[in-house]
Amino acid sequence: METSHILLVIGGLIVVGTVLIYNRLVSMRNRYQNAYSQIDVQLQRRYELIPNLVETARAYLKHENETLTAVTEARNSAESRRQEVARAQAAGTEAFGATDGGLLRSLASAENSVAGALGRLNMVMEAYPDLKANERLSELHADIASTENRVAFSRQAYSDAVMRYNTSCEQFPSVFVASLFGFREAELFETANDDVRETIKVSFA
């Protein structure tokens, strides 16, 4: 009888421990997904600002259509990738964030293209004093710069949440619960390095 009681106690402790670990993993998964939602909000805002930037600059850059087209195409591609990630996230936790999905890698690659295109546009605009003096353009650049800072802040918060979640999934005894209930490693959202991102900034000083 004593042996059976001991086994029941051990079994109960295992069940309770499993439930606690499971709930903690769910909570951490929800946190990193919510953190990505903050990135999504800022990316959407930036993608809405870029067409206004292009149209404002177009009147001055009549001979730079190729550069403007490159910015527009890069923006459209990135917005398409952003929507794909948003649909995957809305579809359920297993469709979003897993490393084998590659959705965030695709979005990060598109973001790098946006950064490069905006950097080239910045270099072109430096040669047009009238454009640099345009008040509307200055406002747009200020808005984009502000959004870039928010994206960077949100991306760091997301990375921190992902690292905590992934580490927990790999630690003992959480690794057994994660494997049993299908908690998959989450993917970091790594965009261009600081040197590339620096080209987005425009100074009208």
FENKAMO-V372403 format. One record per backbone hydrogen bond with DSSP energy under -1.0 kcal/mol. CO is the residue of the C=O (numbers start at 1). NH is the residue of the N-H. If there is no record, write none. Layout:
co;nh
CO;NH
CO;NH
//
This chain:
co;nh
1;5
2;6
3;7
4;8
5;9
6;10
7;11
8;12
9;13
10;14
11;15
12;16
13;17
14;18
15;19
16;20
17;21
18;22
19;23
20;24
21;25
22;26
23;27
24;28
25;29
26;30
27;31
28;32
29;33
30;34
31;35
32;36
33;37
34;38
35;39
36;40
37;41
38;42
39;43
40;44
41;45
42;46
43;47
44;48
45;49
46;50
49;53
50;54
51;55
52;56
53;57
54;58
57;60
57;61
61;64
64;68
65;69
66;70
67;71
68;72
69;73
70;74
71;75
72;76
73;77
74;78
75;79
76;80
77;81
78;82
79;83
80;84
81;85
82;86
83;87
84;88
85;89
86;90
87;91
92;95
97;187
98;101
102;106
103;107
104;108
105;109
106;110
107;111
108;112
109;113
110;114
111;115
112;116
113;117
114;118
115;119
116;120
117;121
118;122
119;123
120;124
121;125
122;126
124;127
125;128
128;132
129;133
131;134
134;138
135;139
136;140
137;141
138;142
139;143
140;144
141;145
142;146
143;147
144;148
145;149
146;150
147;151
148;152
149;153
150;154
151;155
152;156
153;157
154;158
155;159
156;160
157;161
158;162
159;163
160;164
161;165
162;166
163;167
164;168
165;169
166;170
167;171
171;175
173;176
174;178
175;179
176;180
177;181
178;183
185;99
193;197
194;198
196;199
197;200
198;201
//
